[in-house]
Amino acid sequence: MNTETETDRVPQAPKPRKAPPRRKGGWLPAAGLLLLAAAMVAGLWPRPQRVELAEVVMGPLRSTITEEGRTRVRQKFVVSAPVTGQLRRIPFKAGAAVSATNLLLAVIDPVNPTLLDPRSRTLAQARRDTAAANVEKARDAHRFAARERERFEKLHEEKTIALQELENVQAREVAASRELATRESQLHEAEAELAEFKSPAPDALPSSPAPALSPVEVHAPATGRILKVLEESTRTVTAGTPLLEIGDPSDLEIVVEVLSRDGAMIQPGTPMELEHWGGTEPLQAITRLVEPAAFTKVSALGVEEQRVNVVADLITPPARRGNLGDQFRVEARIITWQTEKTLKVPSGALFHKGSEWSTFLVVNGRAHLRNVKPGKRSGTETEILEGLTAGDHLILYPGDRVTEGSRVEAVQF
């Protein structure tokens, strides 16, 4: 018989369960998620705009007008043929020195009228015959008008016709007289023209020489150098044909074509610098005058512009000009205003905002819009009258991405 004791009835505590073994590397997924979230935040976080900065400085500044110009000999002489004739070959070349002390430049042999062609003589004879026939016709008309006037005067004395009929006849007689005078003048002109075509006598030999005519000599009008030889070879020239150009290449002036609105503010005495003429140092010139009349010129883009010539005297000594001569191209920089010390910034840092000029000032890595008052300009730099101080840093060419308060980062070039 089983007897159960109290000790046997006490329940026993359950045995603890064994924990499953922990796997290695269980933190990697969480770390990956954190890294992905950090990368997305970093990618979406606004980055500073990369900009180019410029500093506001004190320094010299000048306002200029830059245009292309050309050199020109101040006193230029064009030697022309004084008569029509056969030009002998000119022995001079461009650059030769000439003197006004009776230097012979060219010789012209006059053309002998007897050498003109028979066709021209026949035409002249025909014009003379026509003129003579017209004179006879006009003379007959005048005689008829004179006799008619005499008859009408007798009839008027007998009171047979009215005064108006007599006046009409007298007017016809006057018109006939004037017509006769005109025809006689035409006849004299045709006879004078025909006289130039008189051929030698029929019994003269074909080889008979024409009467010799004295050649015409052309002398140098001034001392200098030959700039151009316009007619070098032997040929027949007419009176007034240009033969040579003479001038002094050391006596140069500058001609610059500027817009009429720029020429209106250029005064005599304005300094000018000439660059890209072939030397290393710019040449100096002084404005002498602005021509009073402008002209229309079509630009390379097809735009009509009103331009005016600005003439300046070249003051750099000839020894420092090299071989600069007539009609050489130069780049003229006309200085309309200048100062040795002023507050200035690059022109690329300024822009229009409404009716005001503005710029972006950089303070502690952020852009701040600042209104300024500009003064004179030099093209690349602008004078600042109000709104900035020396040492400020501005953004060059900010564009549309830079706004008030934007974070910026300077780019080094």
C-alpha positions as CSV (number, residue, x, y, z in Angstrom):
1,M,0.0,0.0,0.0
2,N,1.4,3.3,-1.2
3,T,1.4,6.1,1.2
4,E,1.9,9.5,-0.3
5,T,3.9,11.9,1.8
6,E,3.5,15.8,1.7
7,T,6.9,16.0,0.3
8,D,5.9,13.9,-2.6
9,R,2.8,16.1,-3.3
10,V,4.9,19.4,-3.7
11,P,5.1,20.2,-7.4
12,Q,8.5,20.4,-8.8
13,A,9.7,23.7,-10.7
14,P,9.9,23.4,-14.4
15,K,13.3,23.2,-15.9
16,P,14.5,26.4,-17.7
17,R,14.4,26.4,-21.4
18,K,17.6,26.7,-23.3
19,A,17.9,30.1,-25.3
20,P,18.5,29.7,-29.0
21,P,22.0,30.5,-30.1
22,R,22.5,34.2,-31.2
23,R,23.4,34.5,-34.9
24,K,26.4,36.6,-35.8
25,G,26.0,39.8,-38.0
26,G,22.4,40.6,-37.2
27,W,23.1,44.4,-37.0
28,L,24.1,44.8,-40.7
29,P,20.5,45.4,-42.1
30,A,19.9,48.2,-39.6
31,A,23.2,49.8,-40.4
32,G,22.5,49.6,-44.1
33,L,19.1,51.3,-43.7
34,L,20.8,54.0,-41.7
35,L,23.4,54.6,-44.3
36,L,20.8,54.7,-47.1
37,A,18.8,57.3,-45.2
38,A,21.9,59.3,-44.6
39,A,22.8,59.2,-48.3
40,M,19.3,60.3,-49.3
41,V,19.4,63.2,-46.8
42,A,22.8,64.2,-48.1
43,G,21.7,64.1,-51.7
44,L,18.6,66.2,-51.1
45,W,20.3,68.7,-48.8
46,P,20.8,72.0,-50.7
47,R,24.4,72.6,-51.7
48,P,26.1,76.0,-51.9
49,Q,26.1,77.6,-55.3
50,R,29.6,77.7,-56.9
51,V,30.3,81.3,-57.9
52,E,33.1,83.5,-59.0
53,L,33.8,86.4,-56.6
54,A,35.3,89.8,-57.2
55,E,36.5,92.4,-54.7
56,V,35.6,96.0,-54.5
57,V,38.8,98.0,-54.7
58,M,40.1,101.6,-55.0
59,G,42.1,102.4,-58.1
60,P,42.4,104.3,-61.4
61,L,39.6,104.3,-63.9
62,R,38.9,105.8,-67.2
63,S,36.0,105.9,-69.6
64,T,36.9,105.2,-73.3
65,I,35.4,104.9,-76.7
66,T,37.1,102.1,-78.8
67,E,36.7,102.1,-82.6
68,E,38.8,101.2,-85.6
69,G,40.6,104.0,-87.4
70,R,43.1,104.6,-90.1
71,T,46.1,106.8,-90.7
72,R,46.1,109.5,-93.3
73,V,48.8,111.8,-94.7
74,R,47.9,115.3,-93.7
75,Q,48.8,117.0,-97.0
76,K,48.4,114.7,-100.0
77,F,48.9,115.9,-103.6
78,V,47.4,114.1,-106.6
79,V,49.4,114.7,-109.8
80,S,47.2,114.6,-112.9
81,A,47.7,114.9,-116.6
82,P,47.4,118.5,-117.7
83,V,46.6,117.6,-121.4
84,T,45.3,114.7,-123.4
85,G,48.2,112.8,-125.0
86,Q,50.5,109.8,-125.0
87,L,52.0,109.2,-121.5
88,R,55.6,108.1,-121.4
89,R,56.5,105.4,-118.9
90,I,56.9,106.8,-115.4
91,P,60.3,105.7,-114.0
92,F,59.4,106.1,-110.3
93,K,58.1,103.6,-107.8
94,A,56.1,104.0,-104.6
95,G,58.3,105.2,-101.8
96,A,60.7,107.2,-103.9
97,A,61.7,110.5,-102.5
98,V,60.8,113.6,-104.6
99,S,61.6,117.2,-104.3
100,A,59.7,120.3,-105.5
101,T,62.9,121.8,-106.9
102,N,61.9,121.2,-110.6
103,L,61.8,117.4,-110.4
104,L,60.4,115.9,-113.6
105,L,57.8,113.2,-112.8
106,A,56.2,112.4,-116.2
107,V,56.2,113.4,-119.9
108,I,53.1,113.5,-122.1
109,D,53.3,113.7,-125.9
110,P,50.3,115.5,-127.3
111,V,48.2,113.5,-129.8
112,N,48.4,114.8,-133.4
113,P,44.9,115.5,-134.8
114,T,46.0,114.3,-138.3
115,L,46.3,110.8,-136.9
116,L,42.6,110.4,-136.2
117,D,40.7,107.8,-138.1
118,P,38.9,108.4,-141.4
119,R,35.6,107.2,-140.0
120,S,35.5,110.1,-137.6
121,R,36.4,112.5,-140.4
122,T,33.5,111.2,-142.5
123,L,31.1,111.6,-139.7
124,A,32.3,115.2,-139.1
125,Q,31.9,115.9,-142.8
126,A,28.3,114.6,-142.7
127,R,27.5,116.7,-139.7
128,R,28.8,119.8,-141.5
129,D,26.7,119.0,-144.6
130,T,23.6,118.6,-142.5
131,A,24.2,121.9,-140.7
132,A,24.7,123.7,-144.1
133,A,21.4,122.3,-145.4
134,N,19.6,123.4,-142.2
135,V,21.1,126.9,-142.7
136,E,19.7,127.1,-146.3
137,K,16.3,125.9,-145.1
138,A,16.3,128.5,-142.3
139,R,17.4,131.3,-144.6
140,D,14.6,130.5,-147.0
141,A,12.1,130.5,-144.2
142,H,13.4,133.9,-143.0
143,R,13.2,135.5,-146.5
144,F,9.6,134.3,-146.8
145,A,8.7,135.6,-143.3
146,A,10.3,139.0,-144.2
147,R,8.4,139.4,-147.4
148,E,5.1,138.4,-145.7
149,R,5.8,141.0,-143.0
150,E,6.3,143.7,-145.7
151,R,3.0,142.8,-147.4
152,F,1.0,142.9,-144.1
153,E,2.5,146.3,-143.1
154,K,1.3,147.8,-146.4
155,L,-2.2,146.2,-145.9
156,H,-2.3,147.6,-142.4
157,E,-1.4,151.1,-143.7
158,E,-4.4,150.8,-146.0
159,K,-6.4,149.7,-143.0
160,T,-7.3,146.4,-144.7
161,I,-6.2,144.1,-141.9
162,A,-6.4,144.4,-138.1
163,L,-3.4,145.2,-136.0
164,Q,-3.4,141.7,-134.4
165,E,-2.8,140.0,-137.8
166,L,0.2,142.3,-138.4
167,E,1.7,141.5,-135.0
168,N,1.3,137.7,-135.6
169,V,3.2,138.1,-138.9
170,Q,6.0,140.2,-137.2
171,A,6.4,137.5,-134.5
172,R,6.8,134.8,-137.1
173,E,9.5,136.9,-138.9
174,V,11.4,137.3,-135.5
175,A,11.2,133.5,-134.8
176,A,12.5,132.8,-138.3
177,S,15.4,135.2,-137.8
178,R,16.4,133.5,-134.5
179,E,16.1,130.0,-136.1
180,L,18.5,131.2,-138.9
181,A,21.0,132.4,-136.3
182,T,20.9,129.1,-134.4
183,R,21.4,127.1,-137.6
184,E,24.4,129.3,-138.6
185,S,26.0,128.7,-135.2
186,Q,25.6,124.9,-135.6
187,L,27.3,125.2,-139.0
188,H,30.2,127.1,-137.6
189,E,30.6,124.4,-134.9
190,A,30.6,121.6,-137.5
191,E,33.1,123.4,-139.7
192,A,35.4,123.9,-136.7
193,E,35.2,120.2,-135.8
194,L,35.9,119.2,-139.4
195,A,39.0,121.4,-139.4
196,E,40.6,119.1,-136.9
197,F,40.3,116.2,-139.4
198,K,42.0,117.8,-142.3
199,S,44.1,115.1,-144.0
200,P,47.4,115.7,-145.8
201,A,47.3,116.8,-149.4
202,P,46.4,114.0,-151.9
203,D,49.9,114.1,-153.4
204,A,51.6,113.8,-150.0
205,L,53.4,110.5,-149.4
206,P,51.9,108.2,-146.7
207,S,55.2,108.3,-144.8
208,S,55.2,112.1,-144.5
209,P,55.7,112.9,-140.8
210,A,53.1,115.0,-139.0
211,P,54.1,118.4,-137.6
212,A,56.1,117.9,-134.4
213,L,54.4,119.0,-131.2
214,S,56.2,119.9,-128.0
215,P,55.9,117.3,-125.2
216,V,54.3,118.4,-121.9
217,E,56.4,117.9,-118.7
218,V,54.8,117.3,-115.3
219,H,56.9,118.4,-112.3
220,A,56.6,117.5,-108.6
221,P,54.3,120.0,-106.7
222,A,55.8,119.3,-103.3
223,T,58.6,117.6,-101.4
224,G,57.9,114.2,-99.9
225,R,57.6,110.7,-101.1
226,I,55.5,109.0,-103.8
227,L,52.7,107.2,-102.1
228,K,51.1,105.6,-105.2
229,V,51.9,105.3,-108.9
230,L,48.4,105.2,-110.5
231,E,49.6,105.2,-114.1
232,E,53.0,103.6,-114.7
233,S,53.0,102.2,-118.3
234,T,52.8,104.0,-121.6
235,R,49.3,104.7,-122.7
236,T,47.0,107.4,-124.0
237,V,45.5,109.5,-121.1
238,T,42.9,112.3,-121.1
239,A,43.3,115.6,-119.4
240,G,42.7,115.2,-115.6
241,T,43.8,111.5,-115.4
242,P,45.5,110.9,-112.0
243,L,49.1,109.8,-112.4
244,L,50.7,109.8,-108.9
245,E,50.1,110.6,-105.3
246,I,52.7,112.5,-103.3
247,G,52.9,113.2,-99.6
248,D,55.0,113.2,-96.4
249,P,54.5,109.8,-94.6
250,S,56.0,111.3,-91.4
251,D,53.2,114.0,-91.2
252,L,50.3,111.7,-90.3
253,E,46.8,112.2,-88.8
254,I,44.3,109.7,-87.5
255,V,40.7,109.4,-88.8
256,V,38.3,107.4,-86.5
257,E,34.6,106.7,-87.4
258,V,32.5,106.8,-84.2
259,L,28.8,106.7,-83.6
260,S,27.3,110.1,-83.8
261,R,26.0,110.0,-80.2
262,D,29.6,109.3,-79.1
263,G,31.0,112.0,-81.3
264,A,28.7,114.6,-79.8
265,M,30.5,114.3,-76.4
266,I,34.1,114.3,-77.8
267,Q,35.8,117.6,-77.5
268,P,39.0,118.9,-79.2
269,G,42.0,118.1,-77.1
270,T,40.7,114.7,-75.9
271,P,43.6,112.3,-75.6
272,M,43.7,109.2,-77.8
273,E,45.7,106.0,-77.7
274,L,46.4,103.8,-80.7
275,E,46.8,100.1,-80.3
276,H,47.3,97.1,-82.6
277,W,49.2,99.2,-85.1
278,G,52.1,96.8,-85.3
279,G,54.2,98.0,-82.3
280,T,54.4,96.9,-78.7
281,E,53.6,100.3,-77.2
282,P,50.5,102.4,-77.9
283,L,50.9,105.6,-79.9
284,Q,49.6,108.9,-78.5
285,A,47.4,111.3,-80.3
286,I,45.3,114.4,-79.5
287,T,41.8,115.0,-81.0
288,R,41.8,118.0,-83.3
289,L,38.2,118.1,-84.5
290,V,35.0,116.3,-84.9
291,E,33.6,116.8,-88.4
292,P,30.3,118.7,-88.3
293,A,28.5,116.4,-90.7
294,A,27.7,112.7,-90.1
295,F,27.0,110.0,-92.6
296,T,25.1,106.7,-92.8
297,K,27.1,103.5,-92.8
298,V,25.8,99.9,-92.9
299,S,27.4,97.7,-90.2
300,A,28.5,94.1,-90.7
301,L,25.2,93.0,-89.3
302,G,23.2,95.0,-91.9
303,V,22.2,97.8,-89.5
304,E,22.3,101.4,-90.7
305,E,24.3,103.6,-88.3
306,Q,24.9,107.3,-88.2
307,R,28.7,107.9,-87.9
308,V,31.0,110.8,-87.8
309,N,34.7,111.2,-88.4
310,V,37.0,112.2,-85.5
311,V,40.4,113.6,-86.7
312,A,43.4,113.5,-84.3
313,D,47.0,114.6,-84.6
314,L,49.6,111.9,-84.0
315,I,52.1,113.3,-81.4
316,T,54.4,110.2,-81.0
317,P,57.7,111.0,-82.7
318,P,58.2,109.4,-86.1
319,A,61.2,107.4,-84.8
320,R,58.9,105.4,-82.6
321,R,56.3,104.6,-85.2
322,G,58.1,102.0,-87.2
323,N,57.0,101.9,-90.8
324,L,53.5,103.3,-90.1
325,G,52.3,105.0,-93.3
326,D,49.3,106.2,-95.1
327,Q,45.9,104.3,-94.8
328,F,47.3,101.9,-92.1
329,R,44.7,100.3,-89.8
330,V,44.8,101.1,-86.0
331,E,42.6,100.6,-83.0
332,A,41.8,103.9,-81.4
333,R,40.9,104.3,-77.7
334,I,39.5,107.8,-77.1
335,I,39.7,108.7,-73.4
336,T,36.6,110.7,-72.5
337,W,37.1,110.7,-68.7
338,Q,39.7,109.4,-66.3
339,T,40.7,109.5,-62.6
340,E,43.6,108.2,-60.6
341,K,41.6,106.9,-57.6
342,T,38.0,105.8,-57.2
343,L,35.9,102.9,-55.9
344,K,35.3,100.4,-58.7
345,V,34.0,96.9,-59.4
346,P,33.9,94.6,-62.5
347,S,31.0,95.5,-64.7
348,G,29.9,91.8,-64.7
349,A,28.9,92.0,-61.0
350,L,26.1,94.6,-61.7
351,F,22.7,93.9,-63.2
352,H,19.4,95.7,-63.6
353,K,16.6,94.9,-61.1
354,G,13.6,97.0,-62.1
355,S,14.8,100.6,-62.4
356,E,17.8,100.1,-60.0
357,W,21.3,98.7,-60.4
358,S,22.0,95.9,-58.0
359,T,24.6,93.3,-57.1
360,F,25.0,90.3,-54.8
361,L,27.2,90.9,-51.8
362,V,28.7,87.8,-50.1
363,V,28.6,87.9,-46.3
364,N,29.5,84.7,-44.2
365,G,29.0,82.5,-47.2
366,R,25.5,83.8,-48.2
367,A,24.4,86.1,-51.0
368,H,22.7,89.3,-50.1
369,L,21.0,91.6,-52.7
370,R,22.4,95.2,-52.5
371,N,21.3,98.2,-54.5
372,V,24.1,100.4,-55.8
373,K,24.6,103.7,-57.6
374,P,27.1,103.3,-60.5
375,G,29.1,106.1,-62.1
376,K,31.5,106.2,-65.1
377,R,32.2,103.0,-67.0
378,S,35.3,101.7,-68.8
379,G,33.7,98.7,-70.4
380,T,35.2,96.1,-68.0
381,E,35.0,98.2,-64.8
382,T,32.4,100.5,-63.3
383,E,32.7,103.3,-60.8
384,I,30.6,102.9,-57.6
385,L,29.2,106.1,-56.0
386,E,27.0,104.6,-53.3
387,G,26.1,101.2,-51.8
388,L,29.5,99.4,-51.4
389,T,32.8,99.8,-49.6
390,A,36.4,98.8,-50.4
391,G,37.0,95.1,-49.5
392,D,33.5,93.9,-50.2
393,H,33.2,90.7,-52.2
394,L,30.6,90.5,-55.0
395,I,29.4,87.7,-57.2
396,L,30.3,87.9,-60.9
397,Y,27.6,87.0,-63.4
398,P,25.2,85.6,-60.7
399,G,22.5,84.2,-63.0
400,D,19.0,83.1,-62.0
401,R,20.1,80.4,-59.5
402,V,21.5,82.9,-57.0
403,T,18.8,84.5,-54.8
404,E,18.6,86.4,-51.6
405,G,20.1,84.3,-48.8
406,S,21.5,81.6,-51.0
407,R,24.6,79.7,-49.7
408,V,27.5,80.3,-52.1
409,E,31.0,78.9,-52.4
410,A,33.8,80.7,-54.1
411,V,35.4,79.0,-57.2
412,Q,39.1,79.6,-57.8
413,F,40.1,80.1,-61.5
